[in-house]
Amino acid sequence: MKVLVPVKRVVDYNVKVRVKADNSGVDIANVKMSMNPFCEIAVEEAVRLKEKGAATEIIAVSAGVAQCQETLRNAMAIGADRGILIETDVELQPLAVAKLLKAVVDREQPQLVILGKQAIDDDANQTGQMLAALLGWGQATFASKVEIEGNTAKVTCEVDGGLETISVKLPAIITTDLRLNEPRYATLPNIMKAKKKQLDTLKPADLGVDVTPRLTTLKVEEPPKRKGGVKVADVAALIDKLKNEAKVI
């Protein structure tokens, strides 16, 4: 079984993001970038499936600027067999990414696509669902456990009411949640091996996809600072504030 794992390059989760002076977006100049944490979980799960004998090849794919090669090399150091970079300087939105991934799926014909449920930069949580719709494949989102049984994936998903276990026929789309696994650290020997693994570079035009943004960001602002709390003398004062100031009761 061939597994495709999309990965995204984002601002490292330890970095405090800052808004540009002109409020046009987030300042990423000289900021540490890394693989999206949910994407790391997806790569780890694909590698575990290969170690169990359920997968035979893992292909990591990323779309974005040339520096995304570093993200792909990291995925290959964790265990992906080869990488595909769709290089573009255009700001990619979820639908454009889904269309690019569909074109890659049509080329590579994987039986399973595992990707993070969302990226920590835009928190859109749309790409996996859009890709499933474009392909007409079954999907299992927010996965906390994945088991492959023949031509079926048995997936435990996190829902509002707790856990839900579903079965989807392959080929399918699975999006990963935080509790699916704990990603391993790439060892130095594997990092060195990753430098020699195959990495193909394509352009959106090579895949016949128009990635022109459909949405325009008008303004980006930092959230307002929270006001300090106050102490109330008794329950009556608390009720009064909740009713007349907060207006929640």
C-alpha positions as CSV (number, residue, x, y, z in Angstrom):
1,M,0.0,0.0,0.0
2,K,1.3,3.4,-1.0
3,V,0.7,6.2,1.5
4,L,0.8,9.9,0.7
5,V,1.5,12.4,3.5
6,P,1.2,16.1,2.9
7,V,3.3,18.3,5.2
8,K,3.3,22.0,5.7
9,R,6.0,24.5,6.7
10,V,4.8,26.9,9.5
11,V,6.2,29.2,12.1
12,D,7.5,27.0,14.9
13,Y,5.0,26.5,17.7
14,N,7.4,27.8,20.3
15,V,7.7,31.2,18.5
16,K,5.5,34.1,19.6
17,V,4.2,35.5,16.3
18,R,4.1,39.2,15.6
19,V,1.9,41.2,13.3
20,K,3.5,43.3,10.6
21,A,3.5,47.1,11.2
22,D,1.2,47.6,8.3
23,N,-1.3,44.9,9.6
24,S,-1.0,43.0,6.3
25,G,-0.1,39.7,7.9
26,V,2.2,37.9,10.3
27,D,5.9,38.7,10.3
28,I,7.9,35.6,9.4
29,A,11.3,37.4,8.6
30,N,14.1,35.7,10.5
31,V,11.6,33.5,12.4
32,K,12.2,29.8,13.1
33,M,10.1,27.6,10.8
34,S,9.3,23.9,11.3
35,M,6.9,21.2,10.2
36,N,3.3,21.7,11.3
37,P,2.9,19.5,14.5
38,F,-0.2,17.7,13.1
39,C,1.8,16.9,10.0
40,E,4.5,15.3,12.1
41,I,1.9,13.1,13.7
42,A,0.7,12.1,10.2
43,V,4.3,11.2,9.1
44,E,4.8,9.2,12.3
45,E,1.5,7.3,11.7
46,A,2.5,6.4,8.1
47,V,5.9,5.2,9.3
48,R,4.3,3.0,11.9
49,L,2.0,1.5,9.3
50,K,5.0,0.7,7.2
51,E,6.7,-0.9,10.2
52,K,3.7,-3.1,10.8
53,G,3.8,-4.2,7.1
54,A,0.6,-2.4,6.2
55,A,2.3,0.2,4.0
56,T,5.1,-0.3,1.4
57,E,6.0,3.2,0.4
58,I,5.6,6.7,2.0
59,I,5.6,9.8,-0.1
60,A,5.8,13.2,1.6
61,V,4.5,16.2,-0.4
62,S,4.6,19.9,0.4
63,A,3.5,23.0,-1.4
64,G,5.0,26.4,-1.0
65,V,8.4,28.2,-1.2
66,A,11.7,26.5,-2.0
67,Q,12.5,26.3,1.7
68,C,9.8,23.7,2.1
69,Q,12.5,21.3,1.0
70,E,13.8,21.4,4.6
71,T,10.4,20.2,5.8
72,L,10.4,17.4,3.3
73,R,13.9,16.3,4.3
74,N,12.7,16.3,7.9
75,A,9.8,14.0,6.9
76,M,12.2,11.7,5.1
77,A,14.5,11.7,8.1
78,I,11.5,10.4,10.2
79,G,10.8,7.7,7.6
80,A,9.3,8.9,4.4
81,D,10.8,7.2,1.3
82,R,10.8,10.2,-1.1
83,G,9.4,13.7,-1.4
84,I,7.6,15.9,-3.8
85,L,7.8,19.7,-3.6
86,I,5.2,21.8,-5.5
87,E,7.1,25.1,-5.6
88,T,5.2,28.4,-5.7
89,D,5.5,31.8,-4.1
90,V,1.8,32.3,-4.2
91,E,-0.1,32.3,-0.9
92,L,-1.8,29.0,-0.9
93,Q,-5.3,28.6,0.5
94,P,-7.0,25.3,1.4
95,L,-8.9,24.8,-1.8
96,A,-5.8,25.4,-3.9
97,V,-3.8,23.0,-1.7
98,A,-6.6,20.4,-2.0
99,K,-6.5,20.7,-5.9
100,L,-2.7,20.3,-5.9
101,L,-2.9,17.3,-3.7
102,K,-5.6,15.8,-5.9
103,A,-3.3,16.2,-8.9
104,V,-0.5,14.4,-7.0
105,V,-2.9,11.6,-6.0
106,D,-3.9,11.2,-9.6
107,R,-0.2,10.8,-10.5
108,E,0.9,8.6,-7.7
109,Q,-2.2,6.5,-7.1
110,P,-1.8,6.0,-3.3
111,Q,-4.3,3.9,-1.4
112,L,-4.2,6.2,1.6
113,V,-3.6,9.9,2.3
114,I,-2.8,10.8,5.9
115,L,-2.6,14.5,6.8
116,G,-2.8,16.7,9.8
117,K,-6.3,17.9,10.7
118,Q,-5.2,21.5,10.5
119,A,-2.2,23.8,10.4
120,I,-1.3,25.9,13.4
121,D,-0.8,29.1,11.3
122,D,-4.3,29.5,9.8
123,D,-6.2,26.8,11.7
124,A,-8.5,26.3,8.6
125,N,-9.2,22.6,9.1
126,Q,-10.4,22.3,5.5
127,T,-7.8,20.7,3.3
128,G,-8.5,17.1,4.2
129,Q,-12.2,17.4,3.8
130,M,-11.9,19.3,0.5
131,L,-9.5,16.7,-0.9
132,A,-11.9,13.9,0.0
133,A,-14.7,15.7,-1.8
134,L,-12.6,16.3,-4.9
135,L,-11.5,12.7,-5.0
136,G,-14.8,11.2,-4.1
137,W,-13.1,9.1,-1.4
138,G,-14.2,8.2,2.1
139,Q,-12.8,10.2,5.0
140,A,-12.1,9.8,8.7
141,T,-11.2,13.1,10.4
142,F,-9.7,13.8,13.9
143,A,-8.2,10.3,14.1
144,S,-6.9,9.1,17.5
145,K,-6.3,5.5,16.4
146,V,-5.8,3.9,13.0
147,E,-5.9,0.2,12.1
148,I,-5.6,-1.2,8.6
149,E,-7.5,-4.4,8.0
150,G,-7.2,-5.6,4.5
151,N,-9.0,-3.1,2.2
152,T,-10.5,-1.2,5.2
153,A,-9.2,1.4,7.6
154,K,-10.7,1.2,11.1
155,V,-10.4,4.6,12.6
156,T,-11.3,5.9,16.1
157,C,-12.2,9.6,15.8
158,E,-12.6,12.3,18.5
159,V,-16.0,13.9,18.4
160,D,-17.9,16.3,20.7
161,G,-19.5,13.4,22.6
162,G,-16.3,11.4,23.1
163,L,-14.9,8.7,20.7
164,E,-16.5,7.3,17.5
165,T,-15.1,4.3,15.7
166,I,-15.8,4.0,11.9
167,S,-14.6,1.9,9.0
168,V,-13.7,3.4,5.7
169,K,-12.9,1.5,2.5
170,L,-9.5,2.3,0.9
171,P,-8.6,4.5,-0.8
172,A,-9.4,7.0,1.8
173,I,-8.4,10.2,3.5
174,I,-7.5,10.3,7.2
175,T,-6.8,13.5,9.2
176,T,-4.8,13.2,12.4
177,D,-5.5,14.5,15.9
178,L,-3.0,15.2,18.7
179,R,-3.6,11.9,20.6
180,L,-3.0,9.6,17.6
181,N,0.7,9.2,18.5
182,E,3.9,10.8,19.8
183,P,6.2,11.6,16.8
184,R,9.8,10.2,17.1
185,Y,12.9,12.4,16.8
186,A,14.9,12.0,13.6
187,T,18.2,10.4,14.4
188,L,21.5,11.8,12.9
189,P,22.0,8.7,10.6
190,N,18.5,9.1,9.3
191,I,19.0,12.8,8.8
192,M,22.1,12.1,6.7
193,K,20.3,9.4,4.7
194,A,17.4,11.8,4.0
195,K,19.8,14.1,2.1
196,K,20.2,11.4,-0.5
197,K,16.6,10.4,-0.9
198,Q,14.7,11.4,-4.0
199,L,13.0,14.8,-3.9
200,D,11.1,15.9,-7.1
201,T,10.1,19.5,-7.7
202,L,7.0,20.5,-9.6
203,K,5.2,23.7,-10.4
204,P,1.4,24.2,-10.0
205,A,1.3,24.6,-13.8
206,D,2.9,21.2,-14.2
207,L,-0.2,19.8,-12.5
208,G,-2.6,22.0,-14.4
209,V,-3.8,23.7,-11.2
210,D,-4.6,27.4,-10.8
211,V,-3.6,28.5,-7.3
212,T,-4.7,32.1,-7.6
213,P,-6.1,33.1,-4.1
214,R,-9.9,33.5,-3.9
215,L,-9.9,35.3,-0.6
216,T,-8.1,38.5,0.3
217,T,-6.8,39.3,3.8
218,L,-7.9,42.8,4.6
219,K,-6.3,43.3,8.0
220,V,-4.5,41.3,10.6
221,E,-4.6,42.4,14.3
222,E,-3.3,41.0,17.5
223,P,-6.1,40.0,20.0
224,P,-6.9,42.7,22.6
225,K,-5.2,42.3,25.9
226,R,-7.3,40.9,28.6
227,K,-8.4,43.2,31.4
228,G,-7.5,42.4,35.0
229,G,-10.0,40.6,37.1
230,V,-11.9,42.0,40.1
231,K,-13.0,40.6,43.4
232,V,-16.5,40.8,44.5
233,A,-17.7,41.0,48.1
234,D,-20.5,38.4,48.0
235,V,-22.7,36.3,45.7
236,A,-25.2,39.1,45.3
237,A,-22.4,41.4,43.8
238,L,-21.3,38.5,41.5
239,I,-24.8,38.0,40.2
240,D,-25.2,41.8,39.7
241,K,-22.0,42.0,37.6
242,L,-22.9,38.9,35.6
243,K,-26.3,40.3,34.9
244,N,-25.6,44.0,34.3
245,E,-22.0,44.2,33.1
246,A,-21.2,40.9,31.4
247,K,-24.9,40.4,30.5
248,V,-24.5,36.6,30.5
249,I,-27.5,35.9,32.7
